[in-house]
């Protein structure tokens, strides 16, 4: 369904959890991508300029990876600001999903991978409660992105 069901309390705790990790958007975004590329090397194939990079250290220094990590976190931040407004939330998710489906042709399973790594990082840095209060958000993001992919005929 296109409507989201977050209670006011869920919105507040999700935003609180997200703020903790978003404070260091570039570093944490970079950590998430480097972990994805390291643990799921096939995901590197979408980024032609990362292909030759094998060491996590090398990746962490890459301006392109740092830039993309920050972009990922900025997009999620925009979504988190609109959890209480389905229309605005979908206004961010839909074009993003469409671009990744039609132009970039990124397998949608990668969104789940990124979300799971974000949750993992939250738990490592801030504990299980932090992770738990953001889990529903990642499920919503992935569900809506998958819907966009279906509509795009993926």
N, C-alpha and C positions, 0 to 999 in steps of 0.2 A: 504494500500500500504506500501511497505517497505522503501520508500524514505520519508525523512522528509523535510518539507518546512518551515524552519526558516530563516527569513531574518537576515542579519548580526546584525541589530539593535535589533531584538528580542533575538538573542543569547546573546548579550551584556547585555541587561536589565535583562534577566532571570538569567545570571551569577551573576550580581550585587545583585539581590534579594536573590539568594541562598547563596551567601557569607555571608550575614548578619546573617543568621540563622545557617550556617555551622560553624561559628567561635566557637560556643558552641555546637559542634556536640553531645557530650555525654549527656549533660543536656537537650538539645532540643529533641534529639532522645528519651530520657527517657520520657520526658513530653508527646511526641506524643504516645508512646506505652501505657503509664499509662492511658492516656485519652481514647485510643481505648479499653483497657481492662475494663475500668470503664463504658464507655458509651455503649459498645457492649460486654457484659460479655461472650457471646458465643465464642468470638475470643480467650478467655483464654484456651479453650479446646485443642487447638493445641500445647500449651506449658505445658507439663505435670508438670514441676517444678513450674509453676505459679499458678496452680489450687487452692492451699490452701490459696493464698493471696487474701484477700478481701479489705483491706484498701489501698487507694492510697499511703499513707505514707509508708506502708510496701513495696509496689511495688517500690517506688522511691529509696529505700535503697538497693534493690536487685542487686547484681553484675551481675546476669544473664540478668535481664531486661536492666540494664545500658549497658552491653556488646552488647546485641542485638540491642538496640536503636542506638548505635554507628555504628554497622554493616550496619543497614538500611541507615543511613545518609551517610556512606562511599560509599555504592553502588550507591545511588542517585548522590553523588558528582562525581563519575566516569562517570555517564551518562551525567551529566551537562557539563563536560569537553569535551564531544564528540557530542554535539548537531549539530555541523557543519560537522559531518562525520558519515553518516548513518551506514556504515559498522562497524565502531568501536563501535557505540552506540549499534547496534544489537549484537555485539560480547559480550557485557556486559549483555544486556537484555535477550538474548536467553538462555544461560546456567542457569541464575538465575530463569527464568520462568520455565524451564524444571525441575529444582530441586524441586521447590515449587509444581509443578503439579504432578510429578511422584513419588518422594521420600517422600516429606512432606505432599502431598495431601491437600494443603491449598486452601480453596475456593477463587477463583480469585476476588470476590467482596471485599475481605479484602484489596486488593491493593488500590482500590478506597477509602475505608474508611481511610487508612493511608494517602493517598494523600490529601484528604479533610481536615484532621486534620492538616496536615502540612500547607495548605493554610490558615486555620483558625488561626493557631499560627502566621504565617507571618503577617496576617492582625492585630491581636491583638498587636504584638510587633512593627511592622514597617509601618502599615497603608495599605489602600486599593490598592495603586499603586504597592506596593511590591507584594501583593497577585496577582494582575492582570497580572504582568509581568511574573509570574511563572505558571499561570494557564495552558497555552498551553503545557508546559513541562509535567505537571502531566497527561494531556490528552494523550500525546504521550506515556508516560511510560505505562499507563494503557491499551491503545489500543494495543501496541506491546506485553505486557504481555498476554493479552487476546488472541492474535493471536497464541502465543506459546502454550497456553492451548488448543486451538482448534486443533492445529497440534498434540498435545499429546493425543487427543481423549477425552478431558475432557467433 
